[in-house]
Amino acid sequence: MSKVVIITTGGTIAMSEDLKTKTVKPLDQDTLDFFLPFLEEYVNVEMEHFMNIPSPHMTPEKMYQLALHTKKYLEDDEVLGIVITHGTDTLEETAYFLDLLLTSDKPVVLTGAMRSSNELGADGPVNLVGAVRVVADPSSTGKGVLVVFNDEIHAARYVTKTHTSNVATFQSPENGPIGTVTKKGIRFSHAPLLRDNYELSPPNTKIGLVKAAAGMDDLLINTLIEHGYEGIVIEGLGQGNLPPEMLGGIKKGIEKGIPIVLVSRCFNGFVDAVYGYEGGGKQLKDLGLIFSNGLNGQKARIKLMITINLFKKDPSINLQQYFDV
Ligand SMILES: NC(=O)C[C@H](N)C(=O)O
Protein backbone atom coordinates (compact mmCIF):
# COMPACT_ATOMS: atom_id res chain seq x y z
CA MET A 1 0.00 0.00 0.00
CA SER A 2 1.29 3.51 -0.84
CA LYS A 3 2.58 5.47 2.11
CA VAL A 4 4.37 8.63 3.20
CA VAL A 5 7.45 8.06 5.36
CA ILE A 6 8.18 10.56 8.13
CA ILE A 7 11.81 10.64 9.23
CA THR A 8 12.29 12.51 12.51
CA THR A 9 15.58 14.22 13.38
CA GLY A 10 14.62 16.33 16.42
CA GLY A 11 14.24 20.10 16.80
CA THR A 12 11.63 22.10 18.70
CA ILE A 13 8.79 20.06 17.14
CA ALA A 14 10.05 17.24 19.39
CA MET A 15 10.72 19.38 22.47
CA SER A 16 8.73 20.70 25.41
CA GLU A 17 9.10 23.64 27.74
CA ASP A 18 9.89 22.94 31.39
CA LEU A 19 7.30 25.09 33.12
CA LYS A 20 9.55 25.70 36.15
CA THR A 21 12.85 26.59 34.45
CA LYS A 22 11.26 27.98 31.26
CA THR A 23 13.85 26.21 29.14
CA VAL A 24 13.01 24.07 26.12
CA LYS A 25 14.48 20.55 25.95
CA PRO A 26 14.14 17.43 23.76
CA LEU A 27 11.38 14.94 24.57
CA ASP A 28 11.50 11.18 24.08
CA GLN A 29 11.80 10.29 20.42
CA ASP A 30 8.42 8.62 20.20
CA THR A 31 6.47 11.77 21.22
CA LEU A 32 5.68 12.43 17.57
CA ASP A 33 3.87 9.06 17.35
CA PHE A 34 0.97 10.93 18.94
CA PHE A 35 0.36 12.59 15.53
CA LEU A 36 -0.05 9.38 13.58
CA PRO A 37 -3.86 9.02 13.88
CA PHE A 38 -4.35 12.65 12.70
CA LEU A 39 -2.09 12.09 9.69
CA GLU A 40 -3.71 8.81 8.71
CA GLU A 41 -6.87 10.73 7.92
CA TYR A 42 -5.03 11.89 4.77
CA VAL A 43 -2.70 9.06 3.82
CA ASN A 44 -1.04 5.91 5.13
CA VAL A 45 2.08 6.98 7.08
CA GLU A 46 5.10 5.32 8.62
CA MET A 47 7.35 7.13 11.09
CA GLU A 48 11.00 6.43 11.68
CA HIS A 49 12.92 8.11 14.51
CA PHE A 50 16.28 8.62 12.87
CA MET A 51 17.87 11.03 15.36
CA ASN A 52 16.72 13.35 18.11
CA ILE A 53 19.01 16.38 18.04
CA PRO A 54 18.57 20.13 18.26
CA SER A 55 19.48 21.39 14.80
CA PRO A 56 22.54 23.39 15.99
CA HIS A 57 23.99 19.88 16.55
CA MET A 58 23.42 18.97 12.89
CA THR A 59 26.62 18.36 10.89
CA PRO A 60 27.36 17.75 7.19
CA GLU A 61 28.18 14.12 8.08
CA LYS A 62 24.74 13.69 9.69
CA MET A 63 23.12 15.38 6.65
CA TYR A 64 24.92 12.85 4.48
CA GLN A 65 23.62 9.91 6.57
CA LEU A 66 20.13 11.42 6.31
CA ALA A 67 20.52 11.74 2.52
CA LEU A 68 21.53 8.07 2.19
CA HIS A 69 18.63 7.03 4.36
CA THR A 70 16.11 9.18 2.47
CA LYS A 71 17.40 7.86 -0.87
CA LYS A 72 16.86 4.29 0.31
CA TYR A 73 13.19 5.02 1.10
CA LEU A 74 12.67 6.90 -2.18
CA GLU A 75 13.72 3.80 -4.10
CA ASP A 76 10.81 1.82 -2.57
CA ASP A 77 7.87 1.75 -5.04
CA GLU A 78 5.36 1.89 -2.17
CA VAL A 79 6.75 5.20 -0.85
CA LEU A 80 5.03 8.30 -2.26
CA GLY A 81 7.57 10.64 -0.72
CA ILE A 82 9.25 11.70 2.51
CA VAL A 83 8.62 14.19 5.29
CA ILE A 84 11.63 15.08 7.44
CA THR A 85 11.06 16.82 10.77
CA HIS A 86 14.02 19.03 11.70
CA GLY A 87 15.02 21.87 14.00
CA THR A 88 14.57 25.23 12.33
CA ASP A 89 18.01 26.77 13.03
CA THR A 90 19.86 24.79 10.34
CA LEU A 91 16.84 23.41 8.47
CA GLU A 92 17.58 25.41 5.31
CA GLU A 93 21.11 23.95 5.14
CA THR A 94 19.89 20.35 5.36
CA ALA A 95 17.08 21.07 2.87
CA TYR A 96 19.52 22.53 0.33
CA PHE A 97 22.03 19.71 0.94
CA LEU A 98 19.32 17.13 0.14
CA ASP A 99 18.12 19.19 -2.84
CA LEU A 100 21.61 19.06 -4.36
CA LEU A 101 22.09 15.33 -3.78
CA LEU A 102 18.71 13.60 -4.22
CA THR A 103 17.65 12.98 -7.80
CA SER A 104 14.23 11.37 -7.32
CA ASP A 105 11.15 13.25 -8.56
CA LYS A 106 9.22 12.08 -5.48
CA PRO A 107 8.54 14.89 -3.01
CA VAL A 108 10.81 15.37 0.00
CA VAL A 109 9.47 17.97 2.45
CA LEU A 110 11.15 19.37 5.57
CA THR A 111 9.14 20.83 8.40
CA GLY A 112 9.41 21.57 12.13
CA ALA A 113 8.09 24.00 14.70
CA MET A 114 8.91 27.35 16.22
CA ARG A 115 6.92 26.68 19.40
CA SER A 116 7.56 23.64 21.56
CA SER A 117 4.90 20.96 21.81
CA ASN A 118 3.35 22.16 25.12
CA GLU A 119 3.31 25.88 24.25
CA LEU A 120 0.10 27.75 23.53
CA GLY A 121 -0.40 27.84 19.75
CA ALA A 122 2.19 25.12 19.12
CA ASP A 123 2.76 25.06 15.35
CA GLY A 124 4.27 21.56 15.08
CA PRO A 125 1.02 19.62 14.51
CA VAL A 126 -0.30 21.87 11.74
CA ASN A 127 3.10 22.02 10.04
CA LEU A 128 3.41 18.23 10.11
CA VAL A 129 -0.09 17.73 8.69
CA GLY A 130 0.67 20.34 5.99
CA ALA A 131 3.94 18.63 5.07
CA VAL A 132 2.31 15.17 4.84
CA ARG A 133 -0.50 16.57 2.67
CA VAL A 134 2.05 18.21 0.33
CA VAL A 135 3.96 14.93 -0.06
CA ALA A 136 0.74 12.98 -0.70
CA ASP A 137 -0.39 15.42 -3.42
CA PRO A 138 0.60 14.43 -6.99
CA SER A 139 1.22 18.10 -7.93
CA SER A 140 4.27 18.15 -5.61
CA THR A 141 6.21 15.82 -7.92
CA GLY A 142 9.45 17.06 -9.53
CA LYS A 143 9.78 20.33 -7.61
CA GLY A 144 12.94 19.45 -5.69
CA VAL A 145 13.19 19.43 -1.91
CA LEU A 146 10.52 21.59 -0.29
CA VAL A 147 10.03 23.29 3.07
CA VAL A 148 6.49 23.54 4.48
CA PHE A 149 5.78 25.92 7.35
CA ASN A 150 2.82 28.08 8.30
CA ASP A 151 0.74 26.84 5.30
CA GLU A 152 3.42 27.96 2.83
CA ILE A 153 5.47 25.78 0.49
CA HIS A 154 9.02 26.98 -0.22
CA ALA A 155 11.76 25.67 -2.52
CA ALA A 156 14.91 24.55 -0.65
CA ARG A 157 17.19 26.70 -2.79
CA TYR A 158 15.45 29.97 -1.90
CA VAL A 159 14.05 29.51 1.61
CA THR A 160 15.71 31.00 4.66
CA LYS A 161 14.93 31.47 8.35
CA THR A 162 14.15 35.17 8.70
CA HIS A 163 12.89 35.54 12.27
CA THR A 164 14.19 34.18 15.57
CA SER A 165 10.78 33.23 17.01
CA ASN A 166 7.86 34.05 14.68
CA VAL A 167 5.96 31.04 13.28
CA ALA A 168 6.14 32.72 9.84
CA THR A 169 9.93 32.64 9.99
CA PHE A 170 10.56 30.72 6.74
CA GLN A 171 10.52 33.03 3.74
CA SER A 172 11.94 33.04 0.21
CA PRO A 173 13.07 36.67 -0.14
CA GLU A 174 13.84 36.39 -3.86
CA ASN A 175 10.50 35.14 -5.18
CA GLY A 176 8.19 34.13 -2.34
CA PRO A 177 6.62 30.74 -1.57
CA ILE A 178 5.99 28.46 -4.56
CA GLY A 179 2.70 27.20 -3.16
CA THR A 180 0.11 27.25 -0.39
CA VAL A 181 -1.55 24.62 1.78
CA THR A 182 -5.27 25.38 2.03
CA LYS A 183 -8.14 23.58 3.75
CA LYS A 184 -9.24 22.21 0.38
CA GLY A 185 -5.94 21.35 -1.22
CA ILE A 186 -2.38 22.08 -2.26
CA ARG A 187 -1.90 24.94 -4.72
CA PHE A 188 1.37 25.64 -6.49
CA SER A 189 1.82 29.03 -8.16
CA HIS A 190 5.21 28.36 -9.75
CA ALA A 191 8.06 25.85 -9.78
CA PRO A 192 11.76 26.53 -9.22
CA LEU A 193 13.50 26.99 -12.59
CA LEU A 194 17.03 26.42 -11.35
CA ARG A 195 18.00 23.02 -10.01
CA ASP A 196 21.32 21.18 -10.08
CA ASN A 197 22.28 17.73 -8.78
CA TYR A 198 25.56 16.16 -7.73
CA GLU A 199 26.78 12.67 -6.98
CA LEU A 200 26.11 11.56 -3.40
CA SER A 201 29.55 11.66 -1.77
CA PRO A 202 30.63 12.38 1.83
CA PRO A 203 31.03 16.11 2.59
CA ASN A 204 34.31 15.82 4.49
CA THR A 205 36.09 19.07 3.55
CA LYS A 206 36.38 21.94 6.01
CA ILE A 207 34.79 25.06 4.51
CA GLY A 208 34.84 28.35 6.46
CA LEU A 209 32.26 31.13 6.32
CA VAL A 210 33.33 34.74 6.98
CA LYS A 211 31.04 37.76 7.07
CA ALA A 212 32.52 41.10 5.96
CA ALA A 213 31.81 44.34 7.83
CA ALA A 214 33.09 47.91 7.67
CA GLY A 215 36.79 48.12 8.55
CA MET A 216 37.43 44.36 8.79
CA ASP A 217 40.87 42.94 8.03
CA ASP A 218 42.10 39.53 6.87
CA LEU A 219 42.74 37.95 10.28
CA LEU A 220 39.86 35.46 10.05
CA ILE A 221 40.71 34.47 6.48
CA ASN A 222 44.38 33.94 7.38
CA THR A 223 43.34 31.88 10.41
CA LEU A 224 41.16 29.61 8.28
CA ILE A 225 44.02 29.09 5.81
CA GLU A 226 46.50 28.35 8.63
CA HIS A 227 44.10 25.83 10.16
CA GLY A 228 43.78 23.78 6.99
CA TYR A 229 40.41 24.94 5.69
CA GLU A 230 40.23 23.92 2.02
CA GLY A 231 37.50 26.34 0.92
CA ILE A 232 36.14 29.69 2.10
CA VAL A 233 32.85 31.50 1.57
CA ILE A 234 32.84 35.25 2.14
CA GLU A 235 29.64 37.21 2.70
CA GLY A 236 30.65 40.46 1.03
CA LEU A 237 29.07 43.88 1.09
CA GLY A 238 26.33 44.96 -1.34
CA GLN A 239 26.87 43.73 -4.90
CA GLY A 240 30.07 41.95 -3.84
CA ASN A 241 32.70 44.32 -2.45
CA LEU A 242 35.11 44.05 0.48
CA PRO A 243 37.16 46.34 2.74
CA PRO A 244 40.66 46.56 1.13
CA GLU A 245 42.27 45.24 4.33
CA MET A 246 40.71 41.83 3.65
CA LEU A 247 42.53 41.45 0.34
CA GLY A 248 45.91 40.19 1.71
CA GLY A 249 44.43 36.96 3.09
CA ILE A 250 42.28 36.48 -0.01
CA LYS A 251 45.34 36.73 -2.29
CA LYS A 252 47.18 34.23 -0.08
CA GLY A 253 44.25 31.78 -0.28
CA ILE A 254 43.98 32.08 -4.06
CA GLU A 255 47.75 31.53 -4.44
CA LYS A 256 47.42 28.32 -2.41
CA GLY A 257 44.62 27.12 -4.74
CA ILE A 258 41.88 27.46 -2.10
CA PRO A 259 38.51 28.13 -3.75
CA ILE A 260 36.96 31.32 -2.34
CA VAL A 261 33.26 31.91 -3.02
CA LEU A 262 31.76 35.38 -2.77
CA VAL A 263 28.11 35.94 -1.80
CA SER A 264 26.41 39.09 -0.55
CA ARG A 265 25.46 39.72 3.06
CA CYS A 266 22.30 41.37 1.60
CA PHE A 267 19.56 38.75 1.77
CA ASN A 268 18.34 39.62 -1.73
CA GLY A 269 20.10 39.95 -5.09
CA PHE A 270 23.30 38.82 -6.76
CA VAL A 271 27.00 39.60 -6.57
CA ASP A 272 28.55 41.08 -9.70
CA ALA A 273 31.85 42.59 -10.90
CA VAL A 274 30.38 46.10 -10.90
CA TYR A 275 32.79 48.25 -8.89
CA GLY A 276 36.35 48.95 -10.04
CA TYR A 277 37.79 50.44 -6.81
CA GLU A 278 40.19 48.70 -4.37
CA GLY A 279 38.23 45.75 -2.90
CA GLY A 280 35.43 46.24 -5.46
CA GLY A 281 33.77 43.32 -7.27
CA LYS A 282 35.77 43.80 -10.49
CA GLN A 283 39.05 43.39 -8.60
CA LEU A 284 37.70 40.34 -6.73
CA LYS A 285 36.60 38.73 -10.00
CA ASP A 286 40.04 39.38 -11.53
CA LEU A 287 41.69 37.82 -8.47
CA GLY A 288 39.75 34.59 -9.16
CA LEU A 289 36.96 34.61 -6.58
CA ILE A 290 33.93 32.49 -7.48
CA PHE A 291 30.78 34.63 -7.68
CA SER A 292 27.66 32.89 -6.39
CA ASN A 293 24.29 33.25 -8.05
CA GLY A 294 22.08 34.56 -5.23
CA LEU A 295 22.76 31.86 -2.62
CA ASN A 296 23.15 33.01 0.98
CA GLY A 297 26.40 32.29 2.83
CA GLN A 298 25.30 29.12 4.60
CA LYS A 299 23.92 27.59 1.40
CA ALA A 300 26.97 28.59 -0.68
CA ARG A 301 29.04 26.81 1.99
CA ILE A 302 26.97 23.63 1.52
CA LYS A 303 27.35 23.86 -2.26
CA LEU A 304 31.11 24.37 -2.03
CA MET A 305 31.38 21.44 0.40
CA ILE A 306 29.72 19.22 -2.23
CA THR A 307 31.29 20.58 -5.44
CA ILE A 308 34.82 20.74 -3.99
CA ASN A 309 34.86 16.93 -4.26
CA LEU A 310 34.68 17.31 -8.06
CA PHE A 311 37.50 19.87 -7.93
CA LYS A 312 39.65 17.57 -5.76
CA LYS A 313 39.24 14.78 -8.32
CA ASP A 314 40.08 17.13 -11.21
CA PRO A 315 41.67 20.48 -10.27
CA SER A 316 41.29 21.72 -13.87
CA ILE A 317 37.52 22.01 -13.20
CA ASN A 318 36.32 25.61 -12.93
CA LEU A 319 34.04 25.68 -9.87
CA GLN A 320 32.45 28.93 -11.11
CA GLN A 321 30.17 26.88 -13.43
CA TYR A 322 28.41 25.32 -10.40
CA PHE A 323 27.78 28.72 -8.83
CA ASP A 324 26.24 30.15 -12.04
CA VAL A 325 23.26 27.81 -11.51
N1 LIG B 1 12.57 26.00 16.34
C1 LIG B 1 13.62 25.19 16.43
O1 LIG B 1 13.54 24.04 16.04
C2 LIG B 1 14.88 25.79 16.99
C3 LIG B 1 15.81 24.80 17.69
N2 LIG B 1 16.85 25.53 18.37
C4 LIG B 1 16.45 23.84 16.69
O2 LIG B 1 16.83 24.25 15.63
O3 LIG B 1 16.59 22.69 16.99
The ligand as a Tripos MOL2 file, in Angstrom:
@<TRIPOS>MOLECULE
LIG
    9     8     1     0     0
SMALL
NO_CHARGES

@<TRIPOS>ATOM
      1 N1         12.5740   26.0030   16.3450 N.am      1 LIG1
      2 C1         13.6240   25.1920   16.4290 C.2       1 LIG1
      3 O1         13.5420   24.0410   16.0380 O.2       1 LIG1
      4 C2         14.8830   25.7890   16.9920 C.3       1 LIG1
      5 C3         15.8080   24.7980   17.6900 C.3       1 LIG1
      6 N2         16.8510   25.5310   18.3670 N.3       1 LIG1
      7 C4         16.4500   23.8380   16.6910 C.2       1 LIG1
      8 O2         16.8310   24.2490   15.6300 O.co2     1 LIG1
      9 O3         16.5930   22.6900   16.9950 O.co2     1 LIG1
@<TRIPOS>BOND
     1     1     2 1
     2     2     3 2
     3     2     4 1
     4     4     5 1
     5     5     6 1
     6     5     7 1
     7     7     8 2
     8     7     9 1
@<TRIPOS>SUBSTRUCTURE
     1 LIG1         1 GROUP 0 **** ****
